[in-house]
Amino acid sequence: MIELLSESVEDSMDESELFGELKELDHQISDLEDRLEEMRLDTLLSGKYDSNDAIVSIHAGTGGVDAMDWAEMLLRMYLRYCEKKGFKTEVVDLQNDTAAGIKSATVMVSGENAYGYLKSENGVHRLVRISPFNSAGKRQTSFSAVEVVPQLGDELQVNIDPQDLKIDTYRSSGAGGQHVNTTDSAIRITHLPTNTVVTCQNERSQLRNKEVAMKILVAKLTKMAEEEHKENLNELKGDTGMVTWGAQIRSYVFQPYTMVKDHRTGAETGNVNAVMDGDLDLFIKAKLTQDAREGVNN
């Protein structure tokens, strides 16, 4: 009897060890599949600036306080995505709203192929939910725009007429004690011909804020010039409004059902919480694959 019990225990231990080994093997296979998929995506990143760092700007659109709150939710989503990808982020400008959320934010993203991965996020993002700011509990639709441009590096020489620039200084609104960021160190630069506005308030030095703001402005104007097929920045004219609110690239529905759908590729998921926690791979992979299939190389 004792011998039979001993054999049974040994068999159970063998099965347990085998199960553990199979589970570990399954994890290794899963990791290998993820790496292969990552390598496949890397082959799709053949655009001129895909390997560059990125500048991500978020602007609240129509929808009042809900749009401001939505802009802040998008900022968190992208910061979480970058964290998962191992990208380094620096919020160089943050314009808070007095009621809730943010009016705008600008984030510098550094990492391998940062622009290549994030470029497909450029466009208008639409939120549908029961508004927490509506006492009647009505469903609210709001919009925020995301703009993604590549960082072009300090070595790039771009001629911008100083007379085309309006430079304003204002008081930074950084968080902290009452003596933190109380000097007029924040910088706002407006490129008058295109009405392109960039701001920076993260640095304590006004000079450093101006340098960062100019870097962002050059990146935006250069990308704009290439999209409009202009060889000279001075040829850029008119309002550079990003896109009309009716041309959203993606919808995020929280109520009466949950779904996130990309209107360009058709990719969708019902796990809206995972998406808001930075799980954007489904949409980014779908857009990169679509661009490669259609020969789009931006």
Buried (B, 14 or more C-beta within 10 A) or exposed (E): EEEEEEEEEEEEEEEEEEEEEEEEEEEEEEEEEEEEEEEEBBEBBEBEBBBBBBBBBBBBBEBBBBBBBBBBBBBEBBBBBBEEBEBEBEBBBBBBBEEBBBBBBBBBBBBEBBBBBBBBBBBBBBBBBEBEBEEEEEEBBBBBBBBBBBBBEEEEEEEBEEEBBEEEBEEBEBEEEEEEBEEEBBBBBBBEBBEBBBBBBBBEEBEBBBBBBBBBBBBBBBBBBEEEEBEEBEEBEEEBEBBEBEEBBBBBBBEEEBBBBBBBBEBBBEEBEEBBBBBBBBBBBBBBBBBBEEEEEB
